[in-house]
Amino acid sequence: MFAKALNLVSNFTFPVIISKRLANGSIACGCATFIVINKDGWILTAAHVLEQHFLAVKHQAEIAEYQLHEQKILENASLSFQQRKKQLSKLNAKS
């Protein structure tokens, strides 16, 4: 009975390979599965499998905001080198 069930679900179960490069340059990988549940291509998987995608989207927005603030500080001609350095260190403390 188990062999028959495994044979049936193997036609609808596929791997998910997740690879991410972090800001510090390290790389992390993981794997999971998903199941195709209908002819329209709808899939079913565990919520934590998609969590990395949502974190990446969130972090992209945060990184873009940080880079915008950093660029404004660096381009501010009215600031001395020391003032820029101080403002950049405060910017780092917030992140």
KEKE-3310 file (N, C-alpha, C; in steps of 0.2 Angstrom, whole numbers, plus 5000, padded with zeros to 4 digits):
npx = (5004:5010:5020:5012:5006:5017:5021:5011:5011:5023:5022:5017:5025:5038:5055:5061:5074:5083:5093:5104:5112:5120:5122:5134:5142:5142:5135:5119:5110:5096:5083:5067:5050:5037:5020:5010:4994:4983:4977:4979:4991:4993:5001:5006:5015:5025:5024:5036:5044:5042:5046:5059:5059:5050:5057:5068:5062:5058:5070:5077:5070:5074:5088:5089:5084:5093:5104:5101:5100:5113:5120:5115:5121:5134:5135:5133:5139:5141:5145:5159:5173:5174:5161:5153:5157:5153:5139:5137:5141:5131:5120:5123:5121:5108:5103)
npy = (4994:5006:5008:5009:5021:5030:5029:5035:5049:5053:5058:5070:5078:5089:5095:5109:5121:5131:5145:5157:5172:5181:5198:5199:5191:5177:5161:5152:5137:5127:5114:5108:5103:5103:5101:5098:5103:5105:5106:5119:5123:5126:5125:5117:5119:5120:5134:5140:5137:5147:5158:5163:5170:5181:5187:5191:5201:5210:5214:5219:5231:5238:5238:5246:5258:5261:5263:5274:5284:5284:5288:5301:5307:5306:5314:5326:5341:5351:5345:5341:5329:5322:5325:5318:5305:5303:5304:5294:5283:5284:5280:5267:5262:5262:5252)
npz = (5000:5004:4995:4983:4985:4986:4973:4967:4972:4968:4955:4957:4966:4969:4970:4979:4978:4988:4988:4995:4996:5008:5016:5021:5013:5015:5011:5010:5010:5006:5005:5000:4997:4985:4981:4967:4965:4956:4939:4935:4940:4953:4969:4984:4999:5013:5024:5029:5019:5010:5017:5016:5004:5006:5016:5009:5000:5009:5015:5004:5002:5014:5013:5001:5006:5016:5008:5001:5011:5015:5003:5002:5013:5009:4998:5003:5002:5012:5023:5033:5032:5044:5050:5040:5043:5056:5054:5046:5054:5064:5056:5053:5066:5067:5059)
capx = (5000:5014:5023:5007:5004:5023:5022:5006:5012:5029:5020:5015:5029:5044:5060:5062:5080:5083:5100:5104:5119:5119:5126:5141:5145:5141:5129:5116:5106:5091:5079:5061:5046:5030:5015:5005:4987:4978:4979:4981:4998:4993:5005:5006:5021:5025:5024:5043:5048:5042:5048:5065:5057:5047:5062:5072:5059:5058:5077:5079:5068:5078:5094:5088:5083:5099:5109:5098:5102:5121:5121:5113:5126:5141:5135:5131:5145:5141:5148:5166:5174:5172:5154:5150:5159:5149:5132:5137:5141:5124:5116:5125:5119:5101:5102)
capy = (5000:5012:5008:5012:5028:5034:5029:5040:5056:5055:5061:5077:5080:5091:5098:5116:5122:5138:5147:5164:5176:5186:5204:5198:5187:5170:5158:5147:5133:5123:5111:5107:5100:5106:5097:5102:5101:5105:5107:5126:5124:5128:5121:5117:5118:5123:5141:5142:5137:5154:5164:5166:5175:5187:5191:5194:5206:5215:5216:5223:5238:5240:5240:5252:5264:5262:5266:5281:5288:5284:5292:5308:5309:5306:5319:5333:5345:5355:5342:5339:5322:5320:5325:5313:5299:5303:5303:5287:5278:5284:5277:5260:5260:5261:5246)
capz = (5000:5004:4988:4978:4987:4985:4966:4964:4974:4965:4949:4958:4971:4966:4974:4979:4981:4990:4990:4997:4998:5014:5015:5023:5008:5016:5007:5014:5005:5009:5001:5002:4992:4984:4978:4962:4967:4951:4932:4934:4942:4960:4972:4991:5002:5020:5025:5031:5013:5006:5022:5014:4999:5009:5020:5004:4998:5015:5016:4998:5003:5019:5010:4997:5010:5019:5003:4999:5016:5014:4997:5004:5018:5006:4993:5006:5002:5017:5029:5033:5032:5051:5050:5036:5046:5062:5052:5043:5060:5067:5051:5054:5072:5066:5055)
cpx = (5004:5018:5019:5006:5011:5023:5017:5008:5019:5028:5019:5020:5036:5049:5060:5069:5081:5091:5100:5111:5117:5123:5133:5145:5144:5135:5126:5111:5101:5087:5072:5057:5040:5026:5011:4999:4982:4981:4981:4988:4998:4997:5004:5013:5020:5027:5032:5047:5048:5044:5054:5063:5054:5052:5067:5069:5059:5065:5079:5076:5072:5085:5094:5087:5089:5104:5107:5101:5110:5123:5120:5119:5133:5141:5133:5138:5146:5144:5155:5167:5172:5164:5150:5151:5155:5142:5132:5137:5134:5119:5117:5122:5111:5099:5103)
cpy = (5006:5013:5011:5019:5033:5034:5035:5047:5058:5059:5069:5081:5082:5095:5106:5117:5129:5140:5155:5166:5181:5192:5203:5193:5179:5167:5152:5144:5129:5119:5109:5103:5104:5101:5101:5099:5101:5106:5114:5127:5126:5123:5122:5115:5121:5130:5143:5141:5144:5160:5167:5171:5181:5191:5194:5201:5212:5218:5220:5230:5241:5242:5246:5258:5266:5266:5273:5286:5289:5289:5300:5311:5310:5312:5326:5336:5350:5352:5340:5332:5319:5320:5319:5306:5298:5301:5296:5282:5278:5280:5269:5258:5258:5254:5239)
cpz = (5000:4998:4983:4979:4985:4977:4964:4966:4970:4958:4950:4963:4968:4971:4974:4982:4982:4992:4990:4998:5003:5012:5017:5019:5009:5012:5011:5009:5009:5004:5004:4996:4991:4980:4973:4964:4962:4944:4931:4937:4949:4964:4980:4994:5009:5020:5025:5024:5009:5011:5019:5008:5002:5013:5015:5001:5003:5015:5010:4999:5009:5017:5005:5001:5014:5014:5001:5005:5016:5009:4999:5008:5014:5001:4996:5007:5008:5023:5028:5033:5039:5052:5047:5040:5052:5060:5049:5049:5064:5062:5052:5061:5072:5063:5059)
residu = (MET:PHE:ALA:LYS:ALA:LEU:ASN:LEU:VAL:SER:ASN:PHE:THR:PHE:PRO:VAL:ILE:ILE:SER:LYS:ARG:LEU:ALA:ASN:GLY:SER:ILE:ALA:CYS:GLY:CYS:ALA:THR:PHE:ILE:VAL:ILE:ASN:LYS:ASP:GLY:TRP:ILE:LEU:THR:ALA:ALA:HIS:VAL:LEU:GLU:GLN:HIS:PHE:LEU:ALA:VAL:LYS:HIS:GLN:ALA:GLU:ILE:ALA:GLU:TYR:GLN:LEU:HIS:GLU:GLN:LYS:ILE:LEU:GLU:ASN:ALA:SER:LEU:SER:PHE:GLN:GLN:ARG:LYS:LYS:GLN:LEU:SER:LYS:LEU:ASN:ALA:LYS:SER)
# end
